[in-house]
Amino acid sequence: MTETQFTRDEVDPIKPFAVLHHVDEIRDGEELVERYNYIVYEFESEEGFLTARTYLNEIDIVSIFGPFTSRDMIKSVDAPALETGAIDYFKRRFRQIDRFDPNTKSGNGYKTIWRWSAGA
């Protein structure tokens, strides 16, 4: 018989300093054209700033943006500990992690960098 293990949040190497819930609506007069309901995660360390977003209609996918120099300076920076820590945090919570990359050849600019597998 396999022993059941309980893992608490304390095992996360890094935690977001902010988790924000946003709803953006685009209207044409009174008509609702588009609605975006999403949660934003913000991480920061000495290395830089990283943000991520999950849309509530696709709650099992999170997309990361960054790392950047800081929250106020959106310039790409090499921040391996910040990036790895955030990705590990998301692996415990989501089935898929995408990265926004404007150079990606796919039409939407996102590239899947990790996907949960039942054998993992």
Residue pairs with C-beta under 8 A, 6 or more apart in sequence:
7 92
9 15
12 85
12 88
12 89
12 92
13 84
13 85
13 88
13 89
14 43
14 45
14 82
14 85
14 86
14 88
14 89
15 43
15 89
16 41
16 42
16 43
16 86
16 89
17 42
17 43
17 44
18 40
18 41
18 42
19 39
19 40
19 41
19 42
20 39
20 40
20 42
21 38
21 39
21 40
22 36
22 37
22 38
22 39
22 40
23 35
23 36
23 37
23 38
24 35
24 36
24 38
25 32
25 34
25 35
25 36
26 32
26 33
26 34
26 35
27 33
36 55
37 55
37 56
37 57
38 53
38 54
38 55
38 56
39 53
39 54
39 56
40 51
40 52
40 53
41 51
41 52
41 53
41 54
41 62
41 86
41 90
42 49
42 50
42 51
42 71
43 49
43 50
43 51
43 52
43 82
43 85
43 86
43 89
44 50
44 70
44 71
44 82
45 79
45 81
45 82
45 85
47 67
47 77
47 78
47 79
47 80
47 81
47 82
48 66
48 67
48 68
48 69
48 70
48 77
48 79
48 82
49 66
49 67
49 68
49 69
49 70
49 71
50 64
50 65
50 66
50 67
50 68
50 79
50 82
50 83
50 86
51 64
51 65
51 66
52 62
52 63
52 64
52 65
52 86
52 90
53 62
53 63
53 65
54 61
54 62
54 63
54 94
55 61
60 94
60 95
60 96
61 94
61 95
61 96
61 97
61 98
62 90
62 93
62 94
62 96
62 97
62 98
63 97
63 98
63 99
63 100
63 110
64 83
64 86
64 87
64 90
64 97
64 98
64 99
64 100
64 113
65 99
65 100
66 76
66 77
66 79
66 83
67 76
67 77
67 78
67 79
67 82
67 83
68 74
68 75
68 76
68 77
69 75
69 77
87 97
87 113
87 114
90 97
91 97
91 114
91 116
94 116
95 115
95 116
96 112
96 114
96 115
96 116
97 112
97 113
97 114
97 115
98 110
98 111
98 112
98 113
99 110
99 111
99 113
100 109
100 110
101 109
101 110
101 111
102 109
104 110
104 111
